[in-house]
Amino acid sequence: MPKNGYFGVKNSHFAICTDEEKLTYDKPVHVPGTVGISMEPSVESSTSYADNEPWIDKTQDNGGSGTMSFFDVESTKELRRLLADLTGYTVTNDGRMSLTANKKPKKFAFMCEQPGHVTGKRRCLLMCEMSKPKAEANTNQDSPEITTLEFPFTWRPVNLAVGDDELKRTSGYDSYSDLPDYATFFEAVKTDGLSEPEAVEGV
């Protein structure tokens, strides 16, 4: 059996959500220079007791939080406008970045790729929100250090319709390099079919 393992991260894309109820998105925009992505799920479990024994066990997936860091998010006017939309800044008429304090950041889907030794993985988190970036500016020393921008972000589950009166909660989806949609993964955010489990032969 082939032994797989993931290494590195690249191909970060952002797709601004245009309708949170219908889950529609702009075309994903590639942001070069991915340095690192951390993603920590937030899953809460609770047990209720009755008759001296566990009565109800409940687990709830609340999405998660993390940090993403990049070398290059300001090199073009298009990237600076995207950065402004994602963080709640404003680009002025003369092209400067106004560090606005009262503008709400836009929700977005985040997509990235983890190459694999055998099978690669591409991930899409459907409903993310980004905080304003953290940056350090240090004096030059013997070894040059390139400044990166670090963005705290969170994601939350969304509800997808299953049948007429049932909803399924999901935070996003992964695809793999042995699947048909892998080559077109970054062309659009695709929520169709996410509520349909795979048919397993003999089940």
Secondary structure, DSSP 8 states (H G I E B T S, - for coil): -----B---EEEEEEEEEETTTTEE---EE---EEEEEEEEEEEEEEEEETTEEEEEEEEEEEEEEEEEES-SSSSHHHHHHHHHHHT-EE-TTS-EE--SS-----EEEEEEE-BSSS-EEEEEEEEEE---EE------SS-----EEEEEEE--EEEEETTTEEEEE-EEEEETTSGGGGGGGG----TTTTS----TT-
